[in-house]
Amino acid sequence: MKKVWDGRIKKHLDKDAEKFNASVSFDKRLFKYDILASIAHAKALYKAKIISNEEKNKIISGLKLLLKKEKKINWSKYEDVHSAVEIELTKLIGNTGKKLHTGRSRNDLIATDEKLFLKEEIKMIKKLLLNLLKTILSLAEKNRKNFMPGYTHLQQAQIISVSHWLLCYFQKLKRDYELLIFIEKRMDHSPLGSGALAGIGFNLDRLYIAKELGFKGITENSMDAVSDRGFITEFLYFTAITATHLSRLAEDIIIFNSNEFSYIEIDDSFATGSSIMPNKKNPDIAELIRGKTGLFYGYLISIFVMLKGIPMSYNKDMQEDKKPLFDAVDEMKSILLIIEKFIKNIKFNTEIITRNINKSYMFAVDIVDLLVKKGLPFRDAHFITGQLIAYCVKHNKSLKDLTENELKNISKYFDKDIYKLLNAEDSVNSKQTYGSTSEKSINNQIINARKFIKDET
C-alpha cells in the first residue's frame, strides 16, 4: 500500500522492516481518540479558513461514519492508526479527505490521542479506586470494637483495632487517589497544533481545539509537546505505587489467612484448591495481586529507559510507550475490580484473635507507661518491664497468669493495678495522640474518610 512519505522515499519498505516498524497492531486502540482529535482539527481548519464549510462537514461526517465502521477496517494494511484513519477517510469521501492532515503532524496527533485515552481511563480507574476505598471504610466501620495484634518486624508489637489496620490502607490508597487527580490535572493540556516540533504555518486556534476536545488548556512549547511522555511516566508511577500498596494488603491477608494465624478467613468464592492435596484452600487471588506488582515496576522502568537517552524532540523509540501504557491500564482496572470484591468477602476470626492477644506480651508498653506515670524514668521503666517479660517467657506464663507476689519479686514498683491494663480495649483506648488506634481517634478517622468519599462521589 502507498505510504504517506512516498514522495521522498522511492523504494518500497522491506517487508520485515515494514512489520518491525508498524504499530497499528496495538495503537489501533487509539482509533476513537484519533477520530475525535481529527474532528476537532477539521473544525479548526475551517475556523482558520483553510477548508470550506462544505469540506469541513464532509470530513466530519466521514469521520463519524468511519467510527461506526471500525470493525470492518483491515488493520493489517496500515502502518499506524493515523494513516489508517486518513486513508480510510479518503476512501469514504474522496480527495477532501487528503486535506485533513493540513497543519498537523503524527507527532502532535499521537500525543493528543494518548492524552485523550488516558483522561478517559483515569476516570474509570478513579471510580474503581473509590469503590475500593468505600469498601475498606465500610469494613473499618464494622470493626471498631474488634482488636488484633499490630506488627513490626512481623513480631507482635502492640494491640490495635481492626479498624486501625484497615484505615491504614485507606490512607495509603487515598493518597494514591489524590496522586491520580494531580496527574489528571497536570496532563490536561492539548498538544494538537504543535506540528512535528516547531509549530504550524497556519493560524490554527489551539485554544479552540483544546476546548473542543475537553482540555483545560494548551501546551506552552511545541517541542516539549511532541517529546513529552511525562504524563505517561507519572501515570505508570501511580500504578506502581498503588500496586505496591495493594500488594502489601494482599500479603497481610495471605499471612493472616494462614493456618498459623487464622485471623482472616477468605470466602470460598475467592479461593482455590489443590490438584493433589484435598485439604488445601489457597489464597490465589491475593497471591496474583502480589505477583502482578512486578509488572507495574517493569512498565515504569521501560518508559524511563526509553526516554532517558533520546534527543529532542520526537523519536521512533517513543512508539514503544503504548504497550506499557495499555497493559498498565488494563491490569490496574482488573486488580482494583477484583480486590474490592475480594476484601468485601473476608471474615475476621475475632475469637482466635482475642485468644492470641490474651496470651501475648503486647501489653508491655502499657506497663512501661504506667511505671512512668508513677515517676520512673522511661529507660528504667523499660528495663524493669523487660525483666517482667523475660520472667514470663522463662516460666511460660502470660501476663495475666502472674501472681501479685511474682510481680513484687520482679520489682517493688509493680502492683495489682497492672491487671487493669491487661485488656485489649483499654490498651487501645490508652493511646492519646491524634491518628492513634484509640476509639476516639478511629471515629475521627472514619468521619474524615466519609467526608473524603462524599466529596469525591
C-alpha positions in Angstrom: 0.0 0.0 0.0 1.1 3.6 -0.7 2.8 5.3 2.2 2.3 8.8 3.4 6.0 9.5 2.8 6.3 8.0 -0.7 7.1 11.4 -2.3 10.6 11.3 -0.6 11.3 7.6 -0.2 11.5 5.8 -3.6 11.9 2.2 -2.6 9.3 0.0 -1.1 10.0 -0.7 2.6 11.4 -4.2 3.1 8.6 -6.5 4.3 10.4 -7.4 7.5 11.3 -3.8 8.1 7.7 -2.8 7.5 6.4 -5.4 10.0 9.0 -4.2 12.6 8.2 -0.5 12.0 4.4 -0.9 12.2 2.5 0.0 15.4 -1.1 -0.5 14.2 -1.4 -3.9 15.9 -1.6 -2.0 19.3 -2.1 1.7 18.5 -5.4 0.9 16.8 -6.8 1.0 20.3 -6.5 4.8 19.9 -8.8 4.8 16.9 -11.7 6.6 18.7 -9.4 9.3 20.0 -7.8 9.8 16.7 -11.2 10.3 15.2 -12.2 12.8 18.0 -8.9 14.7 17.5 -9.5 14.8 13.7 -13.0 16.2 14.1 -11.7 19.0 16.3 -8.8 19.6 13.9 -11.2 19.8 10.9 -13.3 22.4 12.8 -10.1 24.4 13.5 -9.1 24.2 9.8 -12.4 25.7 8.8 -12.2 28.4 11.5 -8.8 29.3 10.1 -10.3 29.5 6.6 -8.1 26.7 5.3 -11.0 24.5 4.3 -14.6 25.4 3.3 -17.6 24.8 5.4 -18.7 22.1 2.9 -15.3 20.4 3.2 -15.4 20.6 7.0 -18.9 19.0 7.1 -17.8 16.3 4.6 -14.8 15.4 6.6 -16.6 15.3 10.0 -19.5 13.2 8.5 -16.9 10.9 7.0 -15.0 10.6 10.3 -18.3 9.8 12.2 -19.2 7.2 9.6 -15.7 5.8 9.8 -16.1 5.4 13.6 -19.1 3.2 13.0 -17.1 1.1 10.5 -14.2 0.4 12.9 -14.8 -3.4 12.9 -14.6 -3.6 9.1 -11.2 -2.0 8.8 -8.4 -4.3 7.6 -5.8 -3.0 10.0 -3.0 -5.2 8.7 -2.7 -3.0 5.6 -1.6 0.0 7.7 1.5 1.2 9.5 -0.4 3.0 12.3 -3.8 4.2 13.4 -3.2 7.7 11.9 -2.5 6.5 8.4 -5.5 4.1 8.7 -7.8 7.0 9.6 -6.6 9.3 6.8 -6.6 6.7 4.1 -9.9 5.1 5.1 -11.5 8.6 5.3 -10.2 9.4 1.8 -11.8 6.2 0.5 -15.1 7.3 2.0 -15.2 10.9 0.9 -12.7 11.3 -1.8 -9.8 13.8 -2.2 -11.3 16.1 0.5 -10.0 13.5 3.0 -6.5 14.4 1.9 -6.9 17.9 3.4 -7.4 16.7 6.9 -3.7 16.4 7.7 -3.1 20.0 6.9 -1.5 21.8 9.8 -0.7 18.8 11.9 1.8 16.0 12.3 1.6 12.5 13.6 3.8 13.7 16.4 1.3 16.1 17.9 -1.6 13.8 17.0 -0.3 10.8 18.9 0.4 12.8 22.0 -3.1 14.1 21.8 -4.6 10.7 21.2 -2.7 9.3 24.2 -3.8 12.1 26.5 -7.5 11.7 25.4 -7.2 7.9 26.0 -5.6 8.3 29.4 -8.0 11.0 30.5 -10.9 8.6 29.9 -9.2 5.7 31.5 -8.3 7.7 34.6 -11.9 8.4 35.2 -12.7 4.7 35.2 -9.7 3.9 37.5 -10.7 6.7 39.9 -14.2 5.1 40.1 -12.8 1.7 40.8 -10.3 3.0 43.4 -13.1 5.0 45.1 -15.2 1.8 45.3 -12.3 0.1 47.0 -12.0 2.9 49.4 -15.7 2.7 50.2 -15.4 -1.0 50.9 -12.4 -0.6 53.2 -14.2 2.2 55.1 -17.3 0.1 55.5 -15.2 -2.8 56.9 -13.5 -0.3 59.3 -16.8 1.0 60.5 -18.0 -2.6 61.3 -14.8 -3.5 63.2 -14.3 -0.6 65.6 -14.8 -2.9 68.6 -12.6 -5.7 67.3 -8.9 -5.9 68.0 -5.8 -7.5 66.6 -2.0 -7.6 67.0 -0.1 -4.9 65.3 3.3 -6.0 64.0 6.7 -4.6 63.5 9.4 -6.9 62.0 6.5 -9.4 61.7 6.7 -9.7 65.5 3.7 -8.9 67.7 4.2 -5.3 68.9 1.1 -3.5 70.2 -2.6 -4.1 70.2 -4.6 -2.2 67.6 -8.2 -2.1 66.5 -9.0 -4.0 63.3 -10.3 -0.6 62.0 -6.9 0.9 62.5 -5.3 -1.7 60.3 -8.0 -1.2 57.6 -7.8 2.6 57.8 -4.0 2.4 57.4 -4.7 1.0 53.9 -7.5 3.6 53.3 -4.9 6.4 53.9 -2.4 4.9 51.5 -4.9 4.4 48.8 -6.4 7.8 49.4 -3.1 9.3 48.7 -2.9 7.3 45.5 -6.3 8.6 44.5 -5.1 12.2 45.2 -2.0 11.5 43.1 -4.1 10.4 40.2 -6.1 13.6 40.5 -2.8 15.5 40.5 -1.6 13.7 37.3 -5.0 14.2 35.7 -4.7 18.0 36.2 -1.1 18.2 35.1 -1.8 16.4 31.8 -4.9 18.4 30.9 -3.2 20.4 28.1 -3.7 19.8 24.5 -0.6 19.3 22.2 -2.6 19.5 19.0 -1.4 22.3 16.8 2.3 21.8 17.8 3.0 20.1 14.5 6.1 17.9 14.2 8.1 20.1 16.7 8.2 23.7 15.6 4.6 24.7 15.4 2.3 25.2 12.4 2.4 27.6 9.5 -1.3 28.3 9.6 -3.1 30.4 12.2 -4.9 27.5 13.9 -6.8 28.4 17.1 -5.2 25.9 19.5 -7.3 27.0 22.5 -10.4 26.3 20.4 -9.1 22.8 19.5 -8.4 22.2 23.2 -11.9 23.3 24.3 -13.4 21.0 21.6 -11.5 18.1 23.0 -12.3 18.8 26.6 -8.8 20.0 27.6 -8.5 22.9 30.1 -5.5 24.4 28.3 -2.8 24.0 25.7 0.9 23.1 25.9 3.3 26.1 26.0 6.1 24.8 23.9 5.6 22.9 20.7 8.9 21.0 21.0 8.0 20.0 24.6 4.5 19.0 23.5 5.6 16.3 21.0 8.5 15.0 23.0 6.8 14.8 26.4 5.7 11.5 27.8 5.9 12.7 31.4 2.1 12.2 31.7 2.5 8.5 30.9 5.5 8.2 33.2 3.6 9.8 36.0 0.6 7.6 35.4 2.8 4.5 35.4 4.3 5.7 38.7 0.8 5.9 40.1 0.2 2.3 39.0 3.5 1.2 40.5 2.9 2.8 43.9 -0.8 1.7 44.0 0.2 -1.8 43.1 2.7 -1.7 46.0 0.1 -0.8 48.5 -2.3 -3.4 47.1 0.4 -6.0 47.3 1.1 -5.2 50.9 -2.6 -5.5 51.7 -2.7 -8.8 49.8 0.4 -10.0 51.8 -1.2 -9.2 55.1 -4.3 -11.1 54.1 -2.2 -14.1 52.9 -0.3 -14.2 56.3 -3.4 -13.6 58.4 -5.3 -16.3 56.4 -2.6 -18.9 57.0 -3.3 -21.8 59.5 -0.6 -20.4 61.8 -2.5 -17.2 62.2 -6.2 -17.9 61.2 -7.1 -14.3 61.8 -8.8 -13.9 58.5 -11.0 -16.4 56.5 -11.2 -15.9 52.8 -14.6 -16.6 51.3 -14.7 -19.9 49.2 -15.8 -17.9 46.2 -12.4 -16.2 46.1 -10.2 -19.2 47.0 -9.0 -22.2 45.0 -8.0 -25.8 45.9 -5.1 -28.0 45.1 -4.9 -30.5 42.3 -3.3 -33.1 44.6 -3.9 -32.0 48.2 -7.7 -32.1 49.0 -7.1 -30.3 52.3 -5.8 -27.1 50.7 -7.7 -23.7 50.4 -5.3 -21.4 48.6 -5.4 -17.5 48.6 -4.7 -17.4 44.8 -6.4 -14.0 44.2 -4.3 -12.3 46.9 -1.2 -14.0 45.6 -1.9 -12.9 42.0 -2.3 -9.3 43.1 1.0 -9.6 44.9 2.6 -11.3 41.9 1.4 -8.8 39.3 3.0 -5.9 41.1 6.3 -6.6 39.4 4.6 -5.9 36.0 3.9 -2.3 37.0 7.5 -1.7 38.0 8.5 -3.1 34.6 6.2 -0.7 32.8 7.5 2.3 34.6 11.2 1.3 34.2 10.7 0.7 30.5 9.4 4.2 29.9 12.2 5.7 31.9 14.8 3.8 30.0 13.1 4.6 26.6 13.1 8.4 27.4 16.4 8.8 29.2 18.7 8.8 26.1 16.7 10.1 23.2 17.4 13.6 21.8 14.8 16.2 21.3 12.2 16.1 20.0 10.2 13.1 18.7 12.0 9.8 18.0 10.6 6.5 16.9 11.6 5.0 20.2 8.5 6.7 21.6 6.3 4.3 19.7 7.1 1.9 22.5 5.3 3.9 25.1 1.9 2.4 24.2 2.3 -1.2 25.2 3.2 -0.5 28.8 0.6 2.2 29.0 -2.2 0.0 27.7 -1.1 -3.0 29.7 -0.8 -0.9 32.9 -4.3 0.5 32.4 -5.8 -3.0 31.8 -4.0 -4.7 34.7 -4.8 -1.9 37.2 -8.5 -1.9 36.3 -8.5 -5.7 36.7 -6.8 -5.6 40.1 -8.9 -2.8 41.5 -12.1 -4.6 40.5 -11.2 -8.0 41.9 -9.6 -6.8 45.2 -12.7 -4.7 46.1 -14.9 -7.8 45.7 -12.3 -10.0 47.4 -11.9 -8.0 50.6 -15.6 -7.3 50.8 -16.0 -11.0 51.5 -13.3 -11.6 54.1 -14.2 -12.6 57.6 -12.3 -11.8 60.8 -12.0 -14.7 63.3 -12.3 -12.5 66.4 -12.3 -15.3 68.9 -9.0 -16.7 67.7 -7.5 -13.2 67.5 -8.7 -12.4 71.1 -7.1 -15.7 72.5 -3.9 -14.8 70.7 -3.9 -11.3 72.2 -4.6 -12.6 75.8 -1.6 -14.9 75.6 0.7 -12.2 74.2 3.1 -9.7 75.8 1.7 -6.8 73.8 0.6 -5.0 77.0 4.3 -4.3 77.7 4.3 -0.7 76.5 1.2 0.0 78.6 3.1 -1.3 81.7 6.0 0.9 80.8 3.7 3.9 80.6 2.2 3.0 84.0 5.6 3.0 85.6 6.5 6.3 84.0 3.3 7.8 85.4 4.5 6.5 88.8 7.6 8.6 88.5 10.2 6.3 87.0 12.4 7.5 84.1 11.3 5.9 80.9 14.5 3.9 80.4 14.3 2.4 83.9 10.6 1.5 83.3 11.6 -0.1 80.0 14.3 -2.2 81.7 12.0 -3.4 84.6 9.2 -4.3 82.2 11.8 -6.2 80.0 12.7 -8.2 83.1 9.0 -8.9 83.6 8.6 -10.2 80.1 11.7 -12.3 80.3 10.4 -13.9 83.5 7.1 -14.7 81.7 8.9 -16.2 78.8 11.2 -18.3 81.0 8.3 -19.7 83.0 5.9 -20.0 80.0 3.3 -17.7 81.6 1.1 -14.9 80.2 1.0 -11.6 82.0 -2.5 -12.4 83.2 -1.1 -15.6 84.9 1.3 -13.7 87.2 0.5 -13.5 90.9 0.9 -10.3 92.8 3.9 -11.9 94.7 5.6 -12.7 91.4 5.1 -9.1 90.3 6.6 -7.8 93.6 9.6 -10.2 93.3 10.5 -8.7 90.0 10.1 -5.1 91.1 8.6 -3.2 94.0 7.0 -0.8 91.5 4.7 -3.5 90.3 1.3 -3.7 91.9 -2.1 -5.3 91.2 -3.0 -2.2 89.2 -1.2 -3.9 86.3 -4.1 -6.3 85.9 -6.3 -3.4 85.0 -4.1 -2.8 81.9 -4.4 -6.3 80.5 -7.4 -5.6 78.4 -7.3 -5.0 74.6 -9.9 -2.3 74.6 -8.3 -0.4 77.4 -4.9 -0.8 75.8 -6.2 0.6 72.5 -8.0 3.5 74.2 -5.0 4.5 76.3 -3.4 6.0 73.2 -4.0 9.7 73.3 -2.3 11.2 70.2 -4.0 12.2 67.0 -4.1 9.4 64.5 -3.7 6.7 67.0 -5.6 3.4 67.4 -7.9 4.6 70.1 -11.7 4.5 69.6 -11.8 8.3 69.7 -9.1 8.6 67.0 -10.7 5.9 64.9 -14.0 7.7 65.0 -12.3 10.8 63.9 -10.5 9.0 61.0 -13.8 7.5 59.9 -15.5 10.9 59.9 -12.7 12.3 57.8 -12.8 9.3 55.5 -16.5 9.7 55.0 -16.1 13.3 54.1 -13.4 12.4 51.6 -15.7 9.8 50.0 -18.6 12.2 49.9 -16.5 15.0 48.3 -15.4 12.6 45.6 -18.7 11.0 44.9 
